[in-house]
């Protein structure tokens, strides 16, 4: 695969290059090693593309996981303890959800990575909430969000977001917030 787009929040690209250069090079190398054509295996069931062969997000994620794992990147999970002091008096909550957690796809030396071939809301959540949470917990200093370019997204299931929508238009028009952390959005294609 290739990196076809880059967009930085809070100077994420420069911070990665200047402070985490070897890790950024490793990320770029891994993206280059994943052969997306090998994962064009999903037979569409959607009525507008029924029978068409599409890129499989599940298989692509497994390919990325294999490459990142070989280089010591780990999946990081944090347990969620839900507070109860905000319930209204008299409310009887359901039993506490056991095993609730948040996780980051890959983490190494304070750099967190999310590979996202899912719905738009997941991209927004990753960058606008999850990466900030992981930073506040002291697990990352900078994040990388890897998303498909529109050209690749057209060969995926409907509803998958893409770099031009999320990484350019929405984030530019949203602006930066005080709670944002440095993040580099990488748009990838075949």
Secondary structure as UniProt FT lines:
FT   STRAND          2..9
FT   TURN            10..11
FT   HELIX           12..19
FT   HELIX           21..33
FT   HELIX           36..39
FT   STRAND          42..43
FT   TURN            47..51
FT   STRAND          53..54
FT   HELIX           57..70
FT   TURN            71..72
FT   STRAND          74..79
FT   TURN            85..86
FT   TURN            89..90
FT   TURN            98..99
FT   STRAND          101..108
FT   TURN            109..110
FT   STRAND          111..116
FT   HELIX           120..125
FT   HELIX           126..130
FT   HELIX           131..136
FT   TURN            137..138
FT   STRAND          142..148
FT   HELIX           150..153
FT   TURN            154..155
FT   TURN            158..159
FT   HELIX           164..170
FT   HELIX           171..174
FT   TURN            178..179
FT   STRAND          183..189
//
